[in-house]
Amino acid sequence: MTAPLRRWLTPVVAVLAALAIVAGPAAPAFAATPNPSGHEEDDEPKLINDVIEATNRDYTQAKSKLEKSKKRQDQLAKEVKAAQEELDALAPQVGEMAAQSYRTGRIGAMAMLLESNTPDSFVKRAAALDELNMVNANKLAEVSAAKAHAEQAKLALDAEVREQQKQTSIMAKKKYDAEKALALVGGQGFTGGLVSATSPVAKMGPGRTSDGGWRPLSCTEDDPTTSGCITARTLHAYKETRRAGFKRFAGCYRPGGPWEHPKGRACDWSLQNSGFSPWHNNDTRMYGNNLAAFLIRNADRLGIYYVIWNRQIWFPATGWKSYSGPSNHTDHVHMSLL
């Protein structure tokens, strides 16, 4: 028997506080926006840091577009106001001239008094009055058209601003969700950013009750990693984890000790294809990060009690906390099931 295997067979003492914490519902998995390009390279899993960078960039761009539209909106509002003021000033003048022309019939007594000593001077005066009316009427029509154009442009811009406010809100939520997703799997310092933005969705485990709890299960299934037994829920979680692509060495049942391994409710997932040794490069660190992320993102579907990885322990009710014990769990990811 190799030294790593002997070390795995040594009972692992879990944190005493684990027994006092009631596991709550897991936080939902973060869903990244699908890439529409269709290129195979775009379908590669993205690191969560890349998603956060992209969402921050999109959020900043959306805010900038919104601010520019708001400035244009203010300018158009000023144009509408100026046009209305000019209309208000012109309307009485044109109205007064039209009323006077109507009252005098253009060649009445009032018109005759307007320096109309001769028929020729009267005709010139009447023509001047008609021309003034026409000029002001044209000006009024021009200003009215300008006001209508500005109002239509402002209505369109108002719709644009509403849409950009909506998009800015969506981008802000994506930014928040991305940052929350990173916190869920341990944060930047813990993961070093070496963790995928998403994880496969696991199938629902057995024993889920109608109120969202988990029915206790006994050790009834053969452990595929040892000659011992595990619960149906543990076997389901083991199979789902392997189906998600985590196929390196693992061990579940072992006798002795007060915690979940002898009850068939725990598995240790090595970073190596055989045996155990601490992570020492990006490959092994990212494997452990992604495995822990898969378990956490699917905690509510698998019935996860807690996860231990890289000197940290995660409970659904409390999130990540510092962990110290006989093993610092830098060489494997531990999962315990309810």
C-alpha positions in Angstrom: 0.0 0.0 0.0 1.4 3.4 -1.0 2.0 6.2 1.5 -0.7 8.5 -0.2 -3.2 5.7 0.1 -2.3 5.0 3.7 -2.8 8.7 4.4 -6.2 8.6 2.8 -7.2 5.6 4.9 -6.3 7.6 8.1 -9.6 9.0 9.5 -10.1 12.6 8.7 -11.3 14.7 11.7 -13.8 17.3 10.3 -14.3 20.6 11.9 -16.3 20.3 15.2 -18.3 23.3 14.3 -19.7 21.4 11.3 -22.1 19.5 13.5 -23.6 22.7 14.9 -24.4 24.4 11.6 -27.7 23.7 9.8 -27.2 23.5 6.1 -29.4 25.9 4.2 -30.2 26.2 0.5 -27.4 26.6 -1.9 -26.9 29.8 -3.9 -28.0 29.5 -7.5 -25.4 28.8 -10.2 -24.2 31.8 -12.2 -25.3 31.5 -15.8 -23.0 33.3 -18.3 -24.5 34.8 -21.4 -24.1 32.3 -24.3 -21.6 33.4 -27.1 -23.5 33.8 -30.3 -20.6 33.5 -32.7 -20.7 29.8 -33.0 -16.9 29.3 -33.2 -15.7 26.3 -31.4 -13.0 28.2 -29.6 -15.7 30.4 -28.2 -17.4 27.4 -26.7 -14.5 26.7 -24.4 -15.3 27.2 -20.7 -14.4 30.8 -19.7 -12.6 31.6 -16.5 -14.8 33.5 -14.1 -12.3 36.4 -14.0 -12.8 36.8 -17.8 -16.6 37.0 -17.3 -16.2 39.6 -14.6 -13.8 41.7 -16.8 -16.3 41.4 -19.7 -19.3 42.4 -17.7 -17.5 45.3 -16.1 -16.5 46.5 -19.6 -20.1 46.1 -20.9 -21.5 47.9 -17.8 -19.1 50.8 -18.3 -20.0 51.1 -22.0 -23.7 50.9 -21.2 -23.4 53.7 -18.7 -21.4 55.9 -21.1 -24.1 55.4 -23.8 -26.8 56.3 -21.3 -25.0 59.5 -20.2 -24.6 60.6 -23.9 -28.3 60.0 -24.6 -29.3 61.9 -21.5 -27.2 64.9 -22.7 -28.9 64.8 -26.1 -32.2 64.5 -24.4 -31.5 67.7 -22.4 -30.5 69.5 -25.6 -33.6 68.5 -27.4 -35.7 69.5 -24.5 -34.1 73.0 -24.7 -34.9 73.1 -28.4 -38.5 72.3 -27.8 -38.8 74.9 -25.2 -37.1 77.6 -27.4 -39.4 76.8 -30.3 -42.4 77.0 -28.1 -41.4 80.4 -26.7 -40.9 81.7 -30.3 -44.3 80.3 -31.2 -45.9 82.0 -28.2 -44.3 85.3 -29.2 -45.4 85.0 -32.9 -48.9 83.7 -32.4 -50.5 87.0 -31.0 -48.9 89.1 -33.8 -50.2 86.9 -36.6 -53.6 86.5 -34.9 -54.0 90.3 -34.5 -53.1 90.9 -38.1 -55.5 88.2 -39.3 -58.3 89.7 -37.1 -57.7 93.2 -38.4 -57.7 92.0 -42.0 -60.9 90.1 -41.4 -62.6 93.2 -39.8 -61.6 95.6 -42.5 -62.0 93.2 -45.4 -58.5 94.5 -46.4 -60.0 97.6 -48.2 -62.2 98.9 -45.4 -62.2 102.3 -43.6 -59.3 101.5 -41.3 -57.1 100.5 -44.2 -58.1 103.8 -46.0 -56.7 105.8 -43.1 -53.3 104.1 -43.2 -51.7 106.9 -45.3 -53.9 105.9 -48.3 -54.3 109.3 -50.0 -54.6 107.8 -53.4 -55.8 104.5 -54.8 -52.2 103.5 -55.6 -51.0 104.2 -52.1 -53.9 102.2 -50.7 -53.1 99.2 -52.9 -49.4 99.3 -51.8 -50.5 99.5 -48.2 -52.8 96.6 -48.5 -50.2 94.6 -50.3 -47.7 95.3 -47.6 -50.1 94.2 -45.0 -50.8 90.9 -46.9 -47.0 90.4 -47.3 -46.5 90.9 -43.6 -49.2 88.5 -42.8 -47.7 86.0 -45.2 -44.2 86.4 -43.7 -45.4 85.9 -40.2 -47.6 83.0 -41.2 -44.6 81.4 -42.9 -42.4 82.0 -39.9 -45.1 80.6 -37.7 -45.3 77.5 -39.9 -41.5 77.2 -39.9 -41.3 77.4 -36.1 -44.2 75.0 -35.7 -42.4 72.5 -37.9 -39.2 72.9 -36.0 -41.1 72.3 -32.7 -42.8 69.2 -34.1 -39.5 67.8 -35.3 -37.8 68.5 -32.0 -40.7 66.9 -30.1 -40.6 63.8 -32.3 -36.9 63.5 -31.9 -37.2 63.9 -28.2 -39.9 61.2 -28.1 -37.6 58.8 -30.0 -34.7 59.7 -27.7 -36.9 59.2 -24.6 -37.5 55.6 -25.8 -33.8 55.2 -26.4 -33.0 56.4 -22.9 -35.5 54.1 -21.4 -34.0 51.1 -23.3 -30.5 52.1 -22.3 -31.5 52.5 -18.7 -32.9 49.0 -19.0 -29.7 47.7 -20.5 -27.6 49.4 -17.9 -29.6 47.8 -15.2 -29.2 44.4 -16.9 -25.4 44.9 -17.2 -25.3 46.0 -13.5 -27.0 42.8 -12.5 -24.7 40.7 -14.7 -21.7 42.5 -13.1 -23.2 41.8 -9.6 -24.0 38.1 -10.5 -20.5 37.6 -11.8 -18.9 39.0 -8.7 -21.3 37.0 -6.5 -20.5 33.9 -8.5 -16.8 34.3 -7.8 -17.5 34.9 -4.1 -19.6 31.7 -4.1 -16.6 29.5 -5.2 -14.1 31.2 -2.9 -13.1 34.5 -4.3 -10.1 35.8 -6.2 -7.6 35.1 -3.4 -8.7 31.6 -2.8 -9.0 30.5 -6.4 -6.4 32.7 -8.0 -9.0 33.3 -10.7 -8.4 29.7 -11.9 -12.0 28.6 -11.9 -14.6 28.2 -14.7 -17.4 30.7 -14.9 -20.0 27.9 -15.1 -20.4 24.3 -14.1 -22.5 21.5 -15.6 -25.9 21.1 -14.0 -26.2 17.9 -12.0 -29.4 15.7 -11.9 -31.4 15.9 -8.8 -30.3 13.4 -6.1 -32.5 10.8 -4.4 -34.3 11.4 -1.2 -35.4 15.0 -1.8 -38.6 15.8 0.2 -41.5 18.0 -0.9 -40.5 20.7 1.5 -37.0 21.0 0.1 -35.2 18.9 2.7 -33.4 15.6 2.4 -34.6 12.3 3.8 -31.9 10.3 5.7 -30.5 7.4 3.8 -28.6 4.4 5.0 -25.5 2.8 3.6 -27.1 0.5 1.0 -25.0 0.8 -2.2 -21.7 -0.7 -3.1 -18.9 1.9 -3.1 -17.3 1.9 -6.6 -14.0 3.1 -5.1 -13.6 0.6 -2.2 -15.2 -2.6 -1.0 -17.4 -0.7 1.4 -20.9 0.8 1.1 -22.3 4.3 0.5 -25.7 5.8 0.4 -27.7 6.1 -2.8 -27.3 9.9 -2.5 -23.5 9.6 -2.3 -23.4 7.2 -5.2 -25.5 9.6 -7.2 -23.2 12.6 -6.4 -20.2 10.4 -7.2 -21.6 9.5 -10.6 -22.7 13.1 -11.4 -19.3 14.4 -10.5 -17.6 11.9 -12.8 -20.1 12.7 -15.5 -19.2 16.4 -15.2 -15.6 15.4 -16.2 -13.9 14.9 -12.8 -12.5 11.4 -13.4 -9.2 11.4 -11.4 -8.7 9.2 -8.4 -11.4 9.2 -5.7 -12.1 7.3 -2.5 -15.4 7.3 -0.6 -16.1 4.7 2.2 -13.6 4.0 4.9 -14.2 2.5 8.3 -13.6 4.2 11.7 -14.1 7.7 12.8 -17.1 9.7 13.8 -17.8 11.6 10.6 -19.3 10.9 7.2 -16.8 8.5 5.5 -17.8 5.4 7.6 -21.5 6.3 7.1 -21.1 6.2 3.4 -21.8 9.9 3.0 -18.5 11.3 1.9 -15.9 11.1 -0.9 -12.4 12.5 -1.3 -11.5 13.6 -4.8 -7.8 13.6 -5.5 -6.1 16.0 -7.9 -4.0 13.1 -9.3 -4.9 10.1 -11.5 -3.6 7.9 -8.7 -2.8 8.6 -5.0 -2.8 12.0 -3.4 -0.3 14.9 -3.5 -0.9 18.7 -3.0 -1.7 21.0 -5.9 1.6 22.3 -7.4 0.6 23.9 -10.7 -2.2 25.6 -12.5 -3.6 22.3 -13.7 -4.0 20.7 -10.3 -5.2 23.9 -8.6 -7.8 24.6 -11.3 -9.0 20.9 -11.2 -9.6 21.3 -7.4 -11.2 24.7 -7.9 -13.5 23.5 -10.6 -14.4 20.4 -8.8 -15.3 22.3 -5.6 -17.2 24.8 -7.7 -19.2 22.0 -9.4 -20.2 20.6 -6.0 -21.1 24.0 -4.6 -23.1 25.2 -7.6 -25.0 22.0 -7.5 -25.2 21.7 -3.7 -29.0 22.0 -3.7 -29.4 19.3 -6.3 -26.9 16.8 -4.8 -27.6 17.3 -1.1 -24.2 18.6 -0.2 -23.6 18.9 3.5 -20.2 20.6 3.2 -17.1 20.8 1.0 -13.5 21.1 2.2 -10.7 22.3 -0.2 -7.4 24.1 0.1 -7.6 25.0 3.8 -11.2 26.2 3.5 -14.6 24.7 4.4 -17.9 25.6 2.7 -21.4 25.1 4.1 -24.6 26.1 2.3 -25.6 28.3 5.2 -22.4 30.1 5.8 -20.2 30.0 2.7 -16.5 29.7 2.9 -14.6 29.7 6.2 -11.0 29.0 7.2 -10.3 25.3 8.0 -7.6 23.6 9.9 -7.5 19.9 10.8 -5.3 16.8 10.5 -5.4 17.4 6.7 -5.2 20.8 5.2 -7.0 19.4 2.1 -4.5 20.9 -0.4 -4.3 17.4 -2.1 -8.0 16.6 -2.5 -11.5 18.0 -2.4 -13.7 16.5 0.3 -17.5 16.3 -0.1 -19.9 15.3 2.6 -23.6 14.5 1.8 -26.7 15.0 4.0 
